[in-house]
Amino acid sequence: MSKREKCPADSLIVMREMVMPNHTNPQNTIFGGVVMSWIDIAAAMCAAKHAEKPVVTVHVDDIDFKAPIKVGCHVIISASLNYVGRTSMIVGVKVESENPYTGKRRQTTKAYLTFVALDEDGVPVEVPSLSPQTDEEKRRFENAKKRVEAKKALMKSLE
Ligand SMILES: CC(C)(COP(=O)(O)OP(=O)(O)OC[C@H]1O[C@@H](n2cnc3c(N)ncnc32)[C@H](O)[C@@H]1OP(=O)(O)O)[C@@H](O)C(=O)NCCC(=O)NCCS
């Protein structure tokens, strides 16, 4: 039987939160750990939707905080599947702040996370393959593939 194929649109997640005082640091802007937790949740939902199995985070890389987010702002976390291996999946996450009164948006964070799908015994299990459709999805797929290959080369050079 041929392996199932799914598109990035099948597992796209868009999550919205509001920055409350308990989410902030002493500068009264959002605490990075809170953003990382939201990123992990959105990305895990995306990977589980693609795999149709429970998933665990195995790697987080390239997390960049580009701008702070103030109390009261809305936070939009978009997670989409960029690449899949046999049992692993790479999810790209974009975080934007939105002023709820003007609608003005700004990208504040981006990150790439790797998840592995597990069977009932907690053993890595094969996931459907990914078929990128749009030019943007194809670009993300190729870039993720390059990052996987570059990481393998780096790890080998450090042995
Ligand atoms: C998920 C887990 C069972 C996988 O075990 P493992 O021995 O690494 O399994 P494998 O070597 O067969 O790797 C499985 C896949 O994960 C990938 N992988 C494992 N560790 C990785 C890492 N650090 N970065 C990127 N990919 C990784 C492998 O390349 C492989 O991908 P492929 O099947 O697509 O080729 C194990 O790593 C684990 O339990 N980790 C803890 C997860 C967890 O608890 N996360 C919560 C946050 S603390």
The ligand as an SDF file (V2000), in Angstrom:
LIG
                    3D

 48 50  0  0  0  0  0  0  0  0999 V2000
   10.8210   10.6800   20.7840 C   0  0  0  0  0  0  0  0  0  0  0  0
   11.8250    9.5960   21.2050 C   0  0  0  0  0  0  0  0  0  0  0  0
   11.0590    8.3630   21.7130 C   0  0  0  0  0  0  0  0  0  0  0  0
   12.5850    9.2240   19.9190 C   0  0  0  0  0  0  0  0  0  0  0  0
   13.5670    8.3200   20.2920 O   0  0  0  0  0  0  0  0  0  0  0  0
   14.8980    8.1940   19.3970 P   0  0  0  0  0  0  0  0  0  0  0  0
   15.7090    7.1170   20.0010 O   0  0  0  0  0  0  0  0  0  0  0  0
   15.5120    9.5310   19.2020 O   0  0  0  0  0  0  0  0  0  0  0  0
   14.2890    7.6560   18.0360 O   0  0  0  0  0  0  0  0  0  0  0  0
   14.9630    7.6190   16.6400 P   0  0  0  0  0  0  0  0  0  0  0  0
   16.4620    7.6820   16.7400 O   0  0  0  0  0  0  0  0  0  0  0  0
   14.3190    6.4630   15.9140 O   0  0  0  0  0  0  0  0  0  0  0  0
   14.4970    8.9920   15.9560 O   0  0  0  0  0  0  0  0  0  0  0  0
   13.1660    9.1740   15.5530 C   0  0  0  0  0  0  0  0  0  0  0  0
   13.1070   10.3730   14.6180 C   0  0  0  0  0  0  0  0  0  0  0  0
   13.3380   11.5500   15.3720 O   0  0  0  0  0  0  0  0  0  0  0  0
   14.3900   12.2950   14.7960 C   0  0  0  0  0  0  0  0  0  0  0  0
   15.0850   12.9430   15.9230 N   0  0  0  0  0  0  0  0  0  0  0  0
   15.3720   12.4110   17.1250 C   0  0  0  0  0  0  0  0  0  0  0  0
   15.9810   13.3290   17.8940 N   0  0  0  0  0  0  0  0  0  0  0  0
   16.0720   14.4560   17.1550 C   0  0  0  0  0  0  0  0  0  0  0  0
   16.5990   15.7620   17.3830 C   0  0  0  0  0  0  0  0  0  0  0  0
   17.1730   16.0860   18.5280 N   0  0  0  0  0  0  0  0  0  0  0  0
   16.5050   16.6550   16.3940 N   0  0  0  0  0  0  0  0  0  0  0  0
   15.9110   16.3760   15.2220 C   0  0  0  0  0  0  0  0  0  0  0  0
   15.3860   15.1530   14.9360 N   0  0  0  0  0  0  0  0  0  0  0  0
   15.4810   14.2150   15.8980 C   0  0  0  0  0  0  0  0  0  0  0  0
   15.2510   11.2650   14.0690 C   0  0  0  0  0  0  0  0  0  0  0  0
   16.0190   11.8690   13.0640 O   0  0  0  0  0  0  0  0  0  0  0  0
   14.1730   10.3640   13.5110 C   0  0  0  0  0  0  0  0  0  0  0  0
   13.5830   10.9840   12.3700 O   0  0  0  0  0  0  0  0  0  0  0  0
   12.9860   10.1600   11.0900 P   0  0  0  0  0  0  0  0  0  0  0  0
   12.2570    8.9610   11.6190 O   0  0  0  0  0  0  0  0  0  0  0  0
   12.0570   11.1170   10.4430 O   0  0  0  0  0  0  0  0  0  0  0  0
   14.1540    9.7990   10.2500 O   0  0  0  0  0  0  0  0  0  0  0  0
   12.8160   10.1050   22.3030 C   0  0  0  0  0  0  0  0  0  0  0  0
   13.7430   11.0080   21.6930 O   0  0  0  0  0  0  0  0  0  0  0  0
   12.1200   10.8020   23.4540 C   0  0  0  0  0  0  0  0  0  0  0  0
   11.3430   10.2010   24.1750 O   0  0  0  0  0  0  0  0  0  0  0  0
   12.4150   12.0980   23.6420 N   0  0  0  0  0  0  0  0  0  0  0  0
   11.7840   12.8880   24.6970 C   0  0  0  0  0  0  0  0  0  0  0  0
   10.5860   13.6350   24.1200 C   0  0  0  0  0  0  0  0  0  0  0  0
    9.8870   14.4660   25.1690 C   0  0  0  0  0  0  0  0  0  0  0  0
    9.6010   14.0050   26.2570 O   0  0  0  0  0  0  0  0  0  0  0  0
    9.6030   15.7120   24.8170 N   0  0  0  0  0  0  0  0  0  0  0  0
    8.9050   16.6070   25.7020 C   0  0  0  0  0  0  0  0  0  0  0  0
    9.7080   17.7930   26.0080 C   0  0  0  0  0  0  0  0  0  0  0  0
   10.8340   17.5130   27.3350 S   0  0  0  0  0  0  0  0  0  0  0  0
  1  2  1  0
  2  3  1  0
  2  4  1  0
  2 36  1  0
  4  5  1  0
  5  6  1  0
  6  7  2  0
  6  8  1  0
  6  9  1  0
  9 10  1  0
 10 11  2  0
 10 12  1  0
 10 13  1  0
 13 14  1  0
 14 15  1  0
 15 16  1  0
 15 30  1  0
 16 17  1  0
 17 18  1  0
 17 28  1  0
 18 19  1  0
 18 27  1  0
 19 20  2  0
 20 21  1  0
 21 22  1  0
 21 27  2  0
 22 23  1  0
 22 24  2  0
 24 25  1  0
 25 26  2  0
 26 27  1  0
 28 29  1  0
 28 30  1  0
 30 31  1  0
 31 32  1  0
 32 33  2  0
 32 34  1  0
 32 35  1  0
 36 37  1  0
 36 38  1  0
 38 39  2  0
 38 40  1  0
 40 41  1  0
 41 42  1  0
 42 43  1  0
 43 44  2  0
 43 45  1  0
 45 46  1  0
 46 47  1  0
 47 48  1  0
M  END
$$$$
